[in-house]
Amino acid sequence: MRRPRRLALSAAALGLALAATGCTYMSPVQTHDFYQAGDGTNANLEVDGQFHTGVRNAVLVLDEAQGGAPVFSATVVNYSAETAAVELQAESEDGVLFTTSVSVPAESTVEIGPETGQQQVEVSATDVLPGTILDLTVSSGDQSTTISLPTLETSLSHYGTDEPAAG
């Protein structure tokens, strides 16, 4: 009598364990999929099917402490074995906000922003409202793409100037 009961309980336990682990078996692993992890947007330029240059986490932050002066922040990356020039141009419905060229050493990155050691970009228009989605054209060589450029304000705690950036 005991043996069939143990066998039934063992089979039930095995079935329960398989059922509990089966829910995640068919779920995709998020780290295997490319996704936008930050508030900004990304762009990739490819040559012969390989990443050549790109922009990471591009965002325009409106700093109310400085009278609403917009600050462009991004990281420009170069995957190639030679120095690359990357052109960035942001546009709104009213016209061009800024145009800049970034020279990125081979297999390296250049940070754009207001901090020391970052390349600064002067943004001409101050009438952009938080939440506006602008167009950012990224060009290098004969490759070009246009992505959305979000505008945020410093009311978000991680964009405030009172606290140091994490990391």
N, C-alpha and C positions, 0 to 999 in steps of 0.2 A: 504494500500500500504506500509506503513511503517513497519508493523509487519513482512511480509514475507522478507523484505529486512534486517531487524535486525536479523531475524532467520538465513538467509543465511550468513550474516557477522559473526554471532556467531559460526555457524558450520564451516566456513572457518578458523576462528581464532583458534578454538579447533583443527581442522585438522592440521594447521600449527604448533601448540604447540606440538602435538603428533609426528609429523614428525621430528621436531627439536630435541626432546628428544629421539626419537627412534634410532638415529644413535649410541648412546652410550649404549643403552639398551642391545644390543647383543655383545658388546665389553667386553673382559675379564678384570677384575680389576687386575692390575699388582701386587698389594700387596698380592693377593691370590696365586700367583705363585712364586716358589722358583727360584731365578735368581742370577747371579753373579754381585753384585753391585760395587765391587772394581776392581782394576787392577790385584789382585792376584786370586788364586783359592782356593776352599774349598774341604774338604774331610770329610766324616762321616763314623764312624764305629758303627755298630749296634749290639746289643745283644738282642735276643728274640724279634726282631722287634722294639726295642726302641733305640733311640740315646744313645750311651755309651760315646764315645769320638769323637773328631774331630779337624780339623785344619781350621782356617779361614784366608782368604786373604794372602795366602803364596806367596811370591814374592822374587826374588833375584835382588837386586839393585846394579849396578856397579857404585861406587863412584869415578868419575874421579879426584876429589880433593885429594883423597888418593891414587893416582896412579892406579886407576881402581880396587881397592880392592873390591871384592863382599861382600855385606852385606845381610844376610838372615833375612827376616822380616815375622812374622806370629803371630797368636794368637792360642794357643792350649786350647781347651775347654774340660771339664769333666762334663758330665751330670749325672754321677752315684753318689751314696751315699757314696762311699769310694775312697780313693786316687788311682789314676791310673798313670801308667808309659806309656808314648807314645814315641815310637821310630820313628825318622825321618831320612831318608837317601836319599840324592839327587845324581843323576847320570847323566852324560853326555855320549856321545859316547866314550870319552876318559877314563872314569872310574868314581869312586866315588869322589864327591866333598866334602861331609861332611856326618857324621853320628853323631847323638846326641840323648840323652834320656832326656825327660822332665817329671818331676814328678808334676802332677797336683792335687791339693787338691780336695776333694769332692765338687761337684757342684760349680766349680770355673774355672778361666782361668789363663793362664800364657802367658805373652807377650814375644816374641822373637824379638830381634833387638839390635841396638847399643846404645840406650838411657839408662840413669841411671834407675835402677829398672827393666830392662828387661834382660832376659837370653840371653847371647851372644853366637853365634855359629861361630866357626872359619871355614871359607871356604878355602879349600886347593888350588884350581885352580884359577888362575887369567887370563887364556886365553879364558874365556867365553866371547862371543860377545853379545851386547845388541840385543834383539829380538830372541835369542835362546830359544827354549822350551826344558826344561829338564824334567826328571822324578823324582817325589818325592814319595817315598814309606812311607806310614803312617801305623804303626803297634801298636796294644795294645792287650795284651793277645794273643789269638789265631786268632784275626781278623787282616786283612791287606788289604790295597788298594793302588793303584798307580794312582797318578794324574799328570797333567802337571804342571810344575813350570816355569812361565814366567820370563825372565830377562829383566830388564829395566835399563835406565841410568838416571842420575841426571839432564839431560837437561829438564826434565819435572819439572815445577816449584814447584809442591807439593812434590817432592822428594829431592829438594835442601836443603843444610844445612844452608842457610842464613835465611830462614824463619821458624818460629815455626809451628808445626803441628796444624791444626785446631782442636778445641774442647778443 
